[in-house]
Amino acid sequence: MNFDFSEWLNLALRWLHLTAGIAWIGSSFYFVWLDNHLKPPAREPGPDTPSGELWSVHGGGFYHNEKFQVAPGHMPDELHWFKWEAYFTWLSGFSLLVLVYYVGAQSFLIDPAKSDLGPAEAIALGLMALAGGWIFYDLLCRSLPNHPLLLGAVWFAFLVGMAIGLNDLFTARGAYLHIGAMLGTAMVGNVFFVIIPNQRKVVADLVAGRQPDPALGYAAKQRSVHNNYMTLPVLFIMISHHYPMTYGAQRPWLVLALLGLTGVAVRHVFNLRHRARPTGAAMAVAAALALVSVTYVSLERTGGGPAPGAPRLAFADVQPIFARHCVSCHSDHPTNPAFTAPPLGVHLDSYDHARAVAERIRKVAVDAEVMPLGNLTGMTREERQKLGDWIAQGTPR
């Protein structure tokens, strides 16, 4: 019986991460939508009058939501806390980071062509980036509580700087995932260190008969809005490793910045729409950012045909390249200790197998240059060009 514990653990953590993330993001999107749709109550103001209310219909029933800006007049018998969705999303995501990028640092995190890092050094730098990102962001929020645009601009500039720095140290995929982990850490830090503690203080004041401090609710609301805008960039990073034209670009940090801003702009369109405000300008900005991103990545790779003067190639001319750089992972029985089966089910140990995935080879090994992982086998630019020429010539046998 061949039981691959690490693969099953990877699957379980990804499933948990996806499930918890859906729950967290779903509640975040819903409550922002709810806030943006609240209307002043029709009844006369009084000590227990909410600041806003909303009637909605779903699942065959009617719902009546009320919001108290600071706190209700008395403590309800039951109070639901939205926190575990965030905590389990971060815990499962961090566990995946450890399992894939830290346990497999030599294959997935370290790029020997960029830096001479050992696994312990690379892991330490990754953990420092997560902790340092949260500390910087938290200090920024406390320093600029009443300047949201300036706060957002400084935080974005910091993340871009970190993306550039991490890309100089790690594989492009590793750099992307660490920026995503930094954003996720800031988001869950908002919940754990600010939103929930502030709400607990408000509850304690209600129980003790004291008037809660409105500043507590304001700070929690500010961090909740930040989380709302950071969600789409995080989701992009989560799926980006399936699309090597993003992290495999010549300046992957620029693609990350452009598509991250696109996500923020798209989220802003929805927030404006929920408040019944004009969305034309925001939609134009989101569309322009998306167009610039796609155009940049497309123009960066101007090839597509064989190099001028390239000789006619046969599989026998490129088979040694596959044998030297690919077959250790992409075969029935990989010799690379990081894999017990060919990654993604891709075999490259025969002509028929290589021909079937030629376009994928061109994308990840020739254009994006992200395979082999970490370029541990030292594939040269000349070898990549040779593979590209063979594919451009129609993969002749």
Order of alpha helices (4+ residues) and beta strands (2+ residues): alpha-beta-beta-alpha-alpha-alpha-alpha-alpha-alpha-alpha-alpha-alpha-alpha-alpha-alpha-alpha
